[in-house]
Amino acid sequence: MKLSSSIAFLFAASASAFAPAERMMASSTALNLAVGETAPDFALVDQNGKTVKRSSFKKPLVVYFYPADSTPGCTVQANSFNDAVKDIRKTYNADVVGISGQGVASKQAFAKELGLCFSILADEGDAVRKAFGVPKAAFGLFPGRVTYVLDKNGVCLNVFDDLANAAKHVEVAKETLAAATPAKKSIFG
């Protein structure tokens, strides 16, 4: 009986690990990169073998960290960003990069499988994840899913931390970019 009670407790506790971030705030690890701070620079290799540096972007950049290539939630998130990246580039003059800890070969397979048209970067050893201060999720069992929206100077405009709702990261990124993009002036004044 004690064993079944323990199992029931663990099941209930682990289910709450996938609850939206706003319900988990009290128990989540603080993020190191905060709104208003400049993001750490990085140079990582993408799925095409190209080295991508954060500081080389002279426009807003969405940097999203995801747990692992080819997993269900990460596939949803990558597809969502892939569907939106052309609009993000055109409407907000911004770009998108995804980052996780798997190597370049894994990135190549994942990008090919999904037909990704933005860079996903290999952060083997998780040095960039650590520099950004991305917390672990689900009681420290999984790398976290966090999106940072940076302005053209690399200053953080928004941080969104939600492991469970992978598709929401795109919505939040676009809302942040929209709020930060000056309205275009009409020729009619």
N, C-alpha and C positions, 0 to 999 in steps of 0.2 A: 504494500500500500504506500509506503514511504517513497519507493522508487517511482511509482506512477504519479505521485504528487510532485516530485522533483521534475519529472519529465514535463508535466503540465505547466509548471512554473517556467521552465526554460523555453517552452514553446510560446507561451504568452509573452515572455520578455523579449524573445527574438523577433516576434511579430511587430512589436512596437519599434524595433530598430529601423523598420522600413516606413514608419510614419513620416509625414511631411516635416520638414525641418522646423517650421514654426511651432510645432507641438513638442519638439525635442530640444528646444533651446537650452533649457536648464541643464541637461545632461550632455550636451555636445561640447567638443573641444573648441576653444576660441580660435578663430582664424587669425593668422599672423598678419596677412596683408589686409589692411582696412581701407575703406573709402577715404580718398584724399591722399593716400600714400602712393609713391611711385613703385611700380612692380619691379621685381628683380629682373635684370637682363638674363637672357639665356641664349644658348646656341645648341639646337638639337637637330638631328637628322630626321627628315620626313620619309614617307613611303616611296618617294622617287629618288632617294639618295641625296637630296639637296639639304644643305645646312640652312636652317631658318633661325634668324636672330630676332628677338623681340625688339631690340632697339633699331632695327632696320625698317620697321614699319613707321611711316610718317603719317599715319592715319589711325583712326580708332581700331581697336583690336579686341575681339572676343576670344578669350583664352579659356577653354573648358577642359577640366581634368575629369577623366572617366576611369572606372576601375579596370576594365580589361577588354581587349579586342574580342569580337565575335561572341559576346555574351548577350543575352536578350535585351536588357536595359540599355546597354551601350550601343547595340545595333539600332534600337529605337532612337536614341539620342543622335547618333551619327546620321541616320536617315533624315531626321528632323532638321539638323543643321544643313545637310546637303540640299534638302528641298528649299531652304531659305537663303542659302549663301548668295545666290545671284541677286536677290532682292536686297540683302544686307549690303552687298558691294555697290549696287546701283543707287539705292535710296539713301544710304547713310555714309557712303564712301568709306566703308569699314571692311575688315576681313575677319576670318575665323581660323583658329588653329585648335586642334584637339591634342591632348597629351595624356599618355598612360605609360606604364612601366615596361611594356613588352618591347622586344627588339624590332629592328627594321624589317626583318623577314615577316614577322607577324603583322606589322603595319601594311606591308605590301599586299599580303593575302586579304586582310580586312578591307582595305581600300578597293582592291580589285573586285572582291565579292559584292560590295555595295555601290561601286562606281562613284566613289567620292571625288569631288572636284575642289577640295580644299586640303590643306596639309594636316596630317595627323603625325605627331612627333613621338619618337622613341626616347623615353626618359628612363633608360636602364639604370638601376640603382636609385631611382626616385629623387635625385638631387634637386631638380626643379620643383617637384611636388613639395619637398621639404622647404625650399627657399620661399615658396609662396605660403607655406603654412597650412596646406590642405590637410584637414583632420581625417583620421581614419573613421570608418562608419561601422555600424552594427557591432558595437562592443569591441572595436579595434580589429575586427576580423577581415574587413575589406578596405581597400583604398577608397577614399571619399569621392563623391561626384559634386564638384564645385565649379561654377562658372564665374569668371571675372570679366567685367567689361572695362576696358582701358581707353582713355582718350588718346589723341594723337601724340601726346608726350609721355605716354605710359602711366599716367596717373589713374588710379582705380576709381571708377565712377559707381560701380555696384558689385556686390558679391551675392551670389545665389547658391545656397547649399541645400540640396535635396537629393538624396540617394534614390528615393522611390519614384519620383515623377520626372523621368528623363526628358520627356518632350517639353515640359514647362521651361526648361533652361533656355530654349530658343525664344519663347514668348517674352521672358524676362529680359533677355539680351536685346531684343528688338524694341521693347518698351523703353529701356534705358538709353539706347541709341537715339530713339525718337525724341526723348526728352532733352538730350544733349545736342541735337542737331538744330542749328538756327533755322528758323523758318525762311524759306526762299522769298525774296521780295517780288512782288508782282510788278509788272511793267506799268500798272495802273496806279501805283502808289499805295 
